Amino acid sequence: MNEHDFRLEAERILTFWSKMIDPKFGGFIGEINFDQQKQPHAVKGGVMTSRYLWTYARAFALSKDQCWRRCADQAFDFLEQHLWDQADGGIYWLVDYQGKPIDPIKHLYAQAFAIYGLSEYYLATGNSKALALAKQTFNLIIDHAATQDMLGYHEEFTKTWQQKASSHVAPPQPNLAFTTNTHLHLLEAFTNLYRCQHDAAVKSAVTSLLALFRDVIIANQGFCYQEFTSDWHPIDDHISFGHDIETSWLLAEALTTIGSNDAQLSQQVRHLAQNVARFGRDQKTGALNDSLRGGTLDSTKIWWIQAEAVTGFYHQYSLSTDQRYLMAANETWDYIKKWLIDPRPHSEWFAYRTATNQLRRDKTEKIAAIGDQWKGPYHTARMCFEMSKKIRLFQSDSHTNLV
C-alpha cells in the first residue's frame, strides 16, 4: 500500500466520471449501465450532482488541474440552475435529464450533500454564491427540520418544507422517524461548512450532532443503531459495517475540526472501528461484509463499503500504530484491486460481489450499473484523496496536500 497507487487510482476514477458530462443539457449523465453504455435520458439527482461537485472541487483544490475545475463548474452550474428551488429554497431530490423537477421533495440527505459539495466548491474556488447557497441550505435545515429539543432533525419534507413520512433513504416503516445515515451526512456537511468561516452557529450544530452520536446513536455494545422511532428508540439491532467504519473516521474528523477533546466520544470511535475489524471482515478475503441483522450475516461485498473500510482502518492505524488495522486496510485494498476495480478499458468499479465473489445479479439476471444515482465518484475518489494524504502524513509527518 503506497501513496502512488492511490494517486494513480484517483486519476483513473476522475477521468472516468469526467466523461459523464452532459454537454447538451448540463450536469452529468445519470446512468452508465454494466455494458458501459451511457443512458442520456436517465434522471439526475440532487445527491449525485452534489457528490460530483464535492469530488471535483476537492480534486481541483488538491491538484489545481483545470480539467477538474471545469468538472466542478459543470456540477455547480447544474445544481444552481436546475436543482435549486428558486421559490422555496433547498435542492430537489430528482430532476429529469433536461433538468425539470420530477421529484421535488426536500430530503435532508440531499440537502446535506448540497452543503458538502457547495462548501467544498467555495473552499476550492472562492465562489461566494456557492457559500451563500450552502449557508441558506443550513439555515433552512435549522428553521424547518430541527426538533424542538434539538435532538436531531426531521428528515423528509414536501417542496414547500412541510414535514412528511420518511420514504427515500430507508425502507418505509410505519414507525420510522430518524436514520443514522442522514444524520451522519449532516455531520459531514456541517463540518465542511464550518471550515469555510468558523461560524458559531455551524459549530453549535456540529457539537449537537456529535453529542447525539455519543449519547443516542452509538450503542454500548460498540455499534451504531441505524433507524429510530420519533422518540429515538432503536427500531432493531441492525448493524451496518460500512456505515460504522465510515462513522468512525468522520466523527474523528469532526472532533478535530471543531477542536473538541470529547474523551468519551473518542473512545467510542475507537470501539466502533475495533468491532468492525473484529466482526465485520470476511475471514477468507479480508473484505468487509455488508451487515448483520437479526443474527443473519449479509456477506455481500459492496463498492462503497470497501472504500470506506480502507479509509477507516488506515485512520485507526495512523492513530494507534496497531498493525491489525494496517493489515485490515491492506487486505481490503487488495480485494478492491482484485474484485472491484473493473479491468475493462474506460470503466471504474463494479458495484457488488456475492459471498463467492461473483458479480451480483438481480431477479432479472441484470448486473448493477457502473454508475447511477447512488453509485458515482464520491466514495471511491474520496478514499484515494484520504489515503494519499494519510499515508503521506503518517510516513513523513508532512502536511502537504495530495493529488
CORZIHU-V886780 format. One record per pair of residues at least 4 apart in sequence whose C-alpha atoms are under 8 Angstrom apart, sorted by sequence separation. I is the first residue (numbers start at 1). GAP is how many residues later the second one is. D is the distance in Angstrom with one decimal. If there is no record, write none. Layout:
# CORZIHU-V886780
[[I GAP D] [I GAP D]]
This chain:
# CORZIHU-V886780
[[1 4 7.2] [2 4 7.1] [3 4 6.3] [4 4 6.2] [5 4 6.2] [6 4 6.0] [7 4 6.3] [8 4 6.3] [9 4 6.1] [10 4 6.0] [11 4 6.0] [12 4 6.2] [13 4 6.4] [14 4 6.0] [15 4 6.7] [16 4 7.5] [17 4 7.7] [22 4 5.1] [23 4 7.9] [32 4 5.6] [33 4 5.5] [44 4 7.4] [45 4 6.0] [46 4 6.1] [47 4 6.2] [48 4 6.2] [49 4 6.2] [50 4 6.2] [51 4 6.0] [52 4 6.2] [53 4 5.9] [54 4 5.9] [55 4 6.1] [56 4 6.0] [57 4 6.1] [58 4 6.2] [59 4 6.0] [60 4 4.7] [64 4 7.9] [65 4 6.6] [66 4 6.2] [67 4 6.5] [68 4 6.2] [69 4 6.1] [70 4 6.1] [71 4 6.4] [72 4 6.2] [73 4 6.0] [74 4 6.4] [75 4 6.2] [76 4 6.0] [77 4 5.9] [78 4 5.5] [79 4 4.7] [80 4 5.3] [85 4 4.8] [95 4 5.1] [96 4 5.3] [106 4 7.4] [107 4 6.4] [108 4 5.8] [109 4 6.6] [110 4 6.2] [111 4 6.3] [112 4 6.2] [113 4 6.0] [114 4 5.9] [115 4 5.8] [116 4 6.2] [117 4 6.1] [118 4 6.2] [119 4 6.2] [120 4 6.1] [121 4 5.9] [122 4 4.6] [127 4 6.8] [128 4 6.2] [129 4 6.2] [130 4 6.2] [131 4 6.1] [132 4 6.1] [133 4 6.1] [134 4 6.2] [135 4 6.2] [136 4 6.2] [137 4 6.3] [138 4 6.3] [139 4 6.0] [140 4 5.9] [141 4 5.1] [142 4 5.2] [146 4 5.7] [147 4 6.0] [157 4 5.0] [158 4 5.1] [166 4 7.5] [167 4 6.5] [168 4 7.9] [172 4 7.2] [178 4 7.9] [179 4 6.6] [180 4 5.9] [181 4 6.5] [182 4 6.2] [183 4 6.2] [184 4 6.3] [185 4 6.0] [186 4 6.0] [187 4 6.0] [188 4 6.4] [189 4 6.2] [190 4 6.1] [191 4 6.6] [192 4 7.1] [193 4 7.5] [194 4 4.8] [198 4 7.5] [199 4 6.3] [200 4 6.1] [201 4 6.3] [202 4 6.3] [203 4 6.1] [204 4 6.2] [205 4 6.2] [206 4 6.2] [207 4 6.3] [208 4 6.2] [209 4 6.4] [210 4 6.2] [211 4 5.9] [212 4 5.4] [213 4 4.6] [214 4 5.9] [218 4 6.6] [219 4 5.5] [228 4 5.0] [229 4 5.2] [240 4 6.2] [241 4 6.3] [242 4 6.2] [243 4 5.8] [244 4 6.2] [245 4 6.9] [246 4 6.2] [247 4 5.8] [248 4 6.4] [249 4 6.1] [250 4 6.2] [251 4 6.2] [252 4 6.3] [253 4 6.1] [254 4 6.3] [255 4 6.0] [256 4 6.2] [262 4 6.2] [263 4 6.2] [264 4 6.3] [265 4 6.1] [266 4 6.5] [267 4 6.2] [268 4 6.1] [269 4 6.5] [270 4 6.1] [271 4 6.1] [272 4 6.3] [273 4 6.1] [274 4 6.1] [275 4 5.8] [276 4 4.8] [277 4 6.0] [282 4 5.0] [283 4 8.0] [292 4 5.5] [293 4 6.6] [301 4 7.4] [302 4 6.5] [303 4 6.5] [304 4 6.2] [305 4 6.0] [306 4 6.4] [307 4 6.6] [308 4 5.9] [309 4 5.8] [310 4 6.1] [311 4 6.0] [312 4 6.4] [313 4 6.3] [314 4 6.1] [315 4 6.5] [316 4 6.0] [317 4 4.7] [322 4 7.1] [323 4 6.1] [324 4 6.2] [325 4 6.1] [326 4 6.1] [327 4 6.0] [328 4 6.1] [329 4 6.1] [330 4 6.1] [331 4 6.2] [332 4 6.3] [333 4 6.3] [334 4 6.2] [335 4 5.7] [336 4 4.7] [337 4 5.4] [343 4 7.5] [353 4 4.9] [354 4 5.2] [361 4 4.9] [362 4 5.4] [371 4 5.0] [372 4 6.7] [377 4 5.5] [378 4 5.8] [379 4 6.1] [380 4 6.6] [381 4 6.3] [382 4 5.9] [383 4 5.9] [384 4 6.0] [385 4 6.3] [386 4 5.9] [387 4 5.8] [388 4 6.2] [389 4 6.1] [390 4 5.9] [391 4 5.9] [392 4 5.8] [393 4 4.4] [394 4 8.0] [21 5 7.2] [22 5 5.6] [32 5 5.3] [33 5 6.5] [44 5 7.2] [59 5 7.7] [60 5 5.6] [64 5 7.6] [78 5 6.8] [79 5 5.9] [84 5 6.6] [85 5 5.7] [95 5 5.0] [96 5 6.4] [106 5 7.3] [121 5 7.4] [122 5 4.9] [140 5 7.7] [141 5 6.7] [146 5 7.6] [147 5 6.2] [157 5 5.1] [158 5 6.5] [167 5 5.0] [194 5 6.0] [198 5 7.1] [211 5 8.0] [212 5 6.4] [213 5 5.7] [218 5 5.7] [219 5 5.8] [228 5 5.2] [229 5 6.5] [239 5 7.9] [255 5 5.0] [261 5 7.9] [275 5 7.4] [276 5 7.1] [281 5 5.7] [282 5 5.4] [292 5 4.5] [301 5 7.4] [316 5 7.7] [317 5 5.4] [321 5 8.0] [335 5 7.2] [336 5 6.0] [342 5 6.0] [353 5 5.3] [354 5 6.3] [361 5 5.1] [362 5 6.6] [370 5 7.2] [371 5 5.6] [377 5 7.8] [392 5 6.9] [393 5 5.0] [21 6 6.1] [22 6 4.9] [32 6 4.2] [33 6 7.3] [59 6 7.8] [60 6 7.0] [84 6 5.8] [85 6 5.8] [95 6 4.1] [96 6 6.3] [121 6 7.1] [122 6 6.6] [146 6 6.3] [147 6 5.5] [157 6 4.3] [158 6 6.6] [166 6 6.6] [218 6 4.4] [219 6 6.6] [228 6 4.5] [229 6 6.5] [255 6 7.1] [281 6 5.6] [282 6 5.9] [291 6 6.0] [292 6 6.1] [316 6 7.8] [317 6 6.8] [342 6 5.6] [353 6 4.7] [354 6 5.6] [361 6 4.6] [362 6 7.8] [392 6 6.5] [393 6 6.1] [21 7 4.3] [22 7 5.4] [31 7 6.0] [32 7 5.8] [84 7 4.5] [85 7 6.8] [94 7 6.2] [95 7 5.0] [146 7 4.5] [147 7 6.6] [156 7 6.0] [157 7 5.1] [217 7 5.5] [218 7 6.3] [227 7 5.9] [228 7 5.2] [255 7 7.6] [281 7 4.4] [282 7 6.2] [290 7 7.8] [291 7 5.2] [317 7 7.8] [341 7 6.1] [342 7 5.0] [352 7 6.1] [353 7 5.3] [360 7 6.2] [361 7 6.9] [392 7 8.0] [20 8 5.2] [21 8 6.0] [31 8 5.3] [60 8 5.3] [83 8 5.1] [84 8 6.6] [94 8 5.8] [95 8 6.5] [122 8 5.8] [145 8 5.1] [146 8 6.4] [155 8 8.0] [156 8 5.7] [157 8 7.9] [194 8 5.8] [217 8 5.5] [226 8 7.5] [227 8 5.7] [280 8 5.7] [281 8 5.8] [289 8 7.9] [290 8 5.5] [291 8 7.1] [317 8 5.1] [341 8 4.3] [342 8 5.9] [352 8 5.6] [359 8 6.9] [360 8 7.4] [20 9 5.3] [29 9 7.2] [30 9 6.9] [31 9 7.4] [59 9 6.3] [60 9 5.4] [83 9 5.4] [92 9 7.0] [94 9 4.9] [95 9 7.7] [121 9 6.8] [122 9 5.8] [145 9 4.9] [154 9 7.5] [156 9 6.6] [170 9 7.5] [193 9 7.3] [194 9 6.3] [217 9 7.6] [225 9 6.2] [227 9 7.3] [280 9 5.6] [289 9 6.5] [290 9 5.6] [316 9 6.4] [317 9 5.7] [340 9 5.2] [341 9 6.3] [350 9 7.8] [29 10 6.9] [30 10 7.0] [83 10 8.0] [93 10 5.7] [94 10 6.5] [145 10 6.8] [156 10 5.6] [166 10 7.0] [280 10 7.8] [289 10 4.5] [290 10 5.5] [340 10 5.0] [29 11 5.7] [30 11 7.6] [31 11 5.9] [57 11 7.2] [83 11 7.8] [92 11 6.7] [93 11 5.6] [119 11 6.8] [155 11 6.9] [156 11 7.9] [166 11 6.6] [191 11 7.8] [225 11 7.4] [226 11 7.9] [280 11 7.6] [288 11 7.9] [289 11 5.8] [290 11 6.2] [314 11 6.2] [339 11 8.0] [340 11 7.2] [389 11 8.0] [29 12 7.7] [30 12 4.9] [31 12 7.9] [56 12 5.3] [57 12 6.6] [60 12 8.0] [79 12 7.7] [83 12 7.1] [92 12 4.5] [93 12 5.8] [118 12 5.1] [119 12 5.8] [141 12 8.0] [165 12 7.5] [190 12 6.3] [191 12 7.7] [225 12 6.2] [226 12 6.6] [289 12 5.7] [290 12 6.9] [313 12 5.1] [314 12 5.8] [340 12 7.7] [389 12 6.4] [29 13 6.9] [30 13 5.4] [56 13 6.6] [82 13 7.7] [91 13 7.8] [92 13 5.8] [93 13 6.4] [118 13 6.3] [169 13 7.8] [190 13 7.8] [225 13 6.6] [226 13 7.2] [288 13 6.6] [289 13 7.9] [313 13 6.8] [340 13 7.7] [389 13 5.8] [29 14 8.0] [30 14 5.0] [92 14 5.9] [93 14 6.9] [225 14 6.8] [226 14 7.5] [252 14 7.0] [287 14 7.1] [339 14 7.7] [388 14 6.2] [29 15 7.1] [30 15 7.7] [56 15 6.0] [57 15 5.3] [91 15 6.5] [118 15 7.3] [119 15 6.2] [190 15 7.3] [191 15 6.4] [224 15 6.8] [290 15 7.3] [313 15 6.4] [314 15 5.7] [388 15 7.7] [28 16 7.5] [56 16 4.8] [83 16 7.2] [90 16 6.7] [118 16 5.7] [190 16 6.1] [216 16 7.5] [223 16 6.7] [224 16 7.8] [313 16 5.3] [352 16 7.4] [55 17 7.7] [82 17 5.2] [93 17 6.5] [144 17 6.7] [252 17 7.0] [282 17 7.6] [288 17 6.9] [312 17 8.0] [351 17 6.3] [385 17 6.9] [20 18 7.8] [22 18 7.8] [53 18 7.7] [54 18 7.6] [82 18 6.9] [83 18 7.6] [92 18 7.8] [115 18 7.9] [116 18 8.0] [251 18 7.1] [288 18 6.1] [310 18 7.6] [311 18 7.4] [339 18 7.2] [350 18 7.8] [351 18 7.3] [385 18 7.2] [53 19 5.1] [82 19 7.8] [91 19 7.1] [115 19 4.7] [187 19 6.0] [287 19 6.7] [310 19 4.5] [350 19 7.9] [351 19 6.6] [52 20 7.1] [53 20 7.8] [91 20 6.3] [114 20 7.0] [115 20 7.7] [224 20 6.3] [249 20 7.5] [309 20 6.7] [310 20 7.4] [350 20 6.0] [28 21 7.3] [78 21 7.8] [90 21 6.5] [223 21 6.6] [248 21 4.9] [288 21 7.0] [349 21 6.7] [27 22 7.1] [53 22 5.1] [115 22 6.8] [155 22 7.7] [187 22 6.3] [247 22 7.9] [248 22 7.1] [310 22 6.1] [348 22 7.0] [52 23 6.2] [53 23 6.2] [91 23 7.3] [114 23 7.9] [115 23 7.2] [154 23 7.2] [155 23 6.9] [187 23 7.7] [309 23 7.1] [310 23 6.3] [347 23 7.7] [154 24 6.8] [248 24 6.1] [351 24 7.6] [50 25 7.2] [153 25 7.6] [248 25 6.1] [49 26 6.0] [50 26 8.0] [111 26 6.7] [183 26 7.5] [306 26 6.4] [307 26 8.0] [155 27 7.4] [245 27 6.8] [306 27 7.7] [244 28 6.3] [245 28 5.7] [49 29 7.8] [50 29 7.4] [244 29 7.3] [49 30 6.8] [153 30 7.7] [306 30 7.0] [152 31 7.3] [245 31 6.5] [244 32 7.1] [46 33 7.4] [108 33 7.5] [303 33 8.0] [241 35 5.9] [277 36 7.8] [46 37 6.3] [180 37 7.0] [303 37 6.8] [241 39 5.9] [273 39 7.3] [273 40 7.0] [210 41 7.2] [14 42 7.7] [76 42 7.6] [286 42 6.7] [273 43 7.3] [180 44 7.7] [287 44 6.8] [288 44 7.2] [46 45 6.3] [180 45 7.1] [181 45 7.0] [210 45 8.0] [286 45 5.2] [287 45 4.8] [28 46 7.9] [46 46 5.8] [47 46 7.1] [90 46 7.9] [108 46 8.0] [109 46 7.4] [180 46 4.9] [222 46 6.9] [242 46 7.5] [270 46 7.3] [285 46 7.3] [286 46 5.7] [303 46 7.2] [27 47 5.6] [28 47 7.3] [45 47 7.6] [46 47 5.1] [89 47 7.7] [90 47 5.7] [108 47 5.1] [179 47 5.7] [180 47 6.3] [241 47 7.2] [242 47 7.9] [285 47 7.9] [303 47 6.9] [26 48 6.9] [27 48 5.3] [45 48 5.7] [46 48 6.0] [89 48 7.2] [107 48 5.8] [108 48 6.3] [179 48 4.6] [206 48 7.5] [224 48 8.0] [241 48 6.8] [242 48 6.5] [277 48 7.5] [287 48 6.2] [303 48 5.1] [45 49 4.4] [46 49 8.0] [72 49 7.3] [107 49 4.5] [178 49 5.9] [179 49 6.2] [222 49 5.7] [223 49 5.7] [241 49 6.0] [242 49 7.8] [286 49 7.2] [302 49 5.9] [303 49 6.2] [21 50 7.7] [27 50 7.4] [44 50 5.9] [45 50 6.1] [90 50 7.4] [106 50 6.1] [107 50 6.0] [177 50 7.7] [178 50 5.1] [214 50 7.6] [218 50 7.6] [222 50 5.3] [240 50 6.3] [241 50 5.6] [285 50 6.8] [302 50 4.7] [26 51 7.8] [27 51 5.0] [43 51 6.8] [44 51 5.4] [89 51 7.5] [105 51 7.4] [106 51 5.0] [176 51 6.8] [177 51 5.9] [178 51 6.5] [214 51 5.6] [240 51 4.5] [241 51 7.9] [277 51 7.1] [301 51 5.6] [302 51 6.6] [26 52 5.9] [27 52 7.8] [43 52 6.0] [44 52 5.9] [105 52 5.9] [106 52 5.8] [138 52 7.9] [176 52 5.9] [177 52 5.0] [178 52 6.9] [223 52 7.3] [239 52 5.5] [240 52 6.7] [300 52 6.8] [301 52 5.0] [18 53 6.5] [21 53 7.7] [43 53 4.5] [44 53 5.9] [105 53 4.7] [106 53 5.8] [175 53 7.9] [176 53 5.1] [177 53 5.0] [222 53 6.6] [238 53 7.3] [239 53 5.1] [300 53 6.0] [301 53 6.2] [14 54 7.9] [42 54 7.0] [43 54 5.1] [76 54 7.9] [104 54 7.3] [105 54 4.8] [175 54 5.5] [176 54 7.1] [178 54 7.3] [214 54 7.4] [238 54 5.9] [239 54 6.3] [300 54 4.8] [301 54 7.1] [41 55 7.5] [42 55 5.8] [44 55 7.4] [104 55 5.5] [106 55 6.8] [175 55 7.3] [203 55 6.7] [210 55 7.9] [238 55 4.5] [299 55 7.0] [300 55 5.6] [41 56 5.2] [152 56 7.9] [237 56 6.6] [238 56 6.9] [299 56 5.4] [301 56 7.9] [40 57 7.0] [151 57 7.6] [152 57 6.8] [237 57 7.0] [135 58 8.0] [150 58 7.7] [134 59 7.5] [176 59 7.6] [50 60 8.0] [57 60 7.6] [109 60 7.6] [152 60 7.0] [107 61 7.9] [151 61 6.7] [47 62 7.5] [51 62 6.6] [54 62 6.5] [55 62 7.7] [58 62 6.4] [61 62 7.6] [181 62 7.4] [188 62 6.7] [195 62 7.4] [242 62 7.7] [243 62 7.6] [246 62 5.5] [249 62 7.8] [47 63 4.8] [50 63 5.5] [51 63 8.0] [54 63 3.9] [57 63 6.0] [58 63 7.4] [61 63 4.7] [184 63 6.9] [191 63 5.8] [242 63 4.6] [245 63 6.7] [246 63 7.2] [249 63 5.5] [46 64 5.8] [47 64 7.9] [50 64 5.1] [53 64 5.1] [54 64 7.1] [57 64 4.9] [60 64 6.7] [61 64 7.7] [194 64 7.9] [241 64 7.7] [242 64 7.5] [245 64 6.1] [248 64 6.7] [52 65 7.7] [53 65 7.2] [246 65 8.0] [47 66 5.9] [50 66 7.4] [51 66 6.3] [54 66 5.8] [58 66 6.8] [188 66 7.4] [191 66 7.0] [242 66 6.7] [246 66 6.1] [249 66 6.7] [30 67 7.4] [47 67 7.2] [50 67 5.1] [53 67 8.0] [54 67 6.6] [57 67 5.8] [92 67 7.7] [187 67 7.6] [191 67 7.8] [242 67 6.9] [245 67 5.5] [249 67 8.0] [29 68 7.4] [46 68 7.3] [50 68 7.6] [53 68 6.9] [57 68 7.8] [245 68 7.6] [112 70 7.9] [88 71 7.1] [308 71 7.0] [25 72 7.0] [26 72 7.7] [88 72 5.8] [113 72 7.1] [116 72 7.1] [120 72 7.1] [307 72 6.2] [311 72 5.8] [318 72 7.6] [25 73 5.3] [26 73 8.0] [88 73 7.7] [109 73 5.1] [112 73 6.0] [113 73 7.9] [116 73 4.4] [119 73 6.4] [120 73 8.0] [123 73 6.4] [307 73 5.8] [310 73 7.2] [314 73 7.7] [25 74 7.3] [108 74 6.7] [109 74 8.0] [112 74 5.0] [115 74 5.6] [116 74 7.5] [119 74 5.4] [122 74 7.6] [115 75 7.4] [304 75 5.6] [308 75 6.7] [311 75 6.7] [315 75 7.3] [109 76 6.8] [112 76 7.9] [113 76 6.5] [116 76 6.2] [304 76 6.9] [307 76 5.7] [311 76 6.3] [314 76 7.8] [318 76 6.2] [109 77 7.3] [112 77 5.5] [116 77 7.0] [119 77 6.8] [310 77 8.0] [108 78 7.6] [112 78 7.8] [115 78 6.9] [36 311 7.2] [55 322 6.7] [55 323 5.8] [52 324 7.6] [54 324 7.6] [48 325 5.7] [51 325 7.6] [52 325 6.7] [47 326 7.5] [48 326 6.8] [51 326 7.2] [52 326 6.9] [55 326 6.9] [59 326 8.0] [51 327 5.5] [55 327 7.2] [45 328 6.2] [48 328 7.0] [1 329 6.4] [44 329 7.0] [16 330 6.4] [43 330 7.9] [16 331 6.4] [1 332 7.9] [16 332 6.6] [34 333 6.4] [34 334 6.2] [36 334 7.2] [13 335 6.2] [33 335 7.3] [34 335 4.5] [12 336 7.8] [33 336 4.2] [34 336 5.3] [32 337 6.1] [33 337 5.6] [31 338 7.3] [32 338 5.8] [33 338 6.7] [31 339 7.8] [32 339 5.0] [33 339 8.0] [62 339 6.0] [63 339 7.0] [31 340 5.2] [32 340 6.6] [62 340 5.6] [63 340 5.2] [30 341 7.6] [31 341 4.3] [62 341 5.6] [30 342 5.7] [31 342 7.1] [30 343 6.4] [59 344 7.2] [17 359 7.5] [17 360 6.7] [14 363 7.3] [13 364 6.9] [13 367 7.5] [14 367 7.1] [13 368 6.4] [10 370 7.9] [10 371 5.5] [10 374 5.5] [9 375 6.8] [10 375 7.1] [7 377 6.6] [6 378 4.9] [7 378 7.6] [6 379 7.5] [6 381 6.8] [7 381 6.6] [6 382 5.9] [3 384 7.0] [4 384 7.6] [3 385 4.8] [2 386 7.8] [3 386 7.9] [3 388 6.1] [2 389 7.1] [3 389 6.9] [10 393 7.8] [7 395 8.0] [7 396 5.9]]
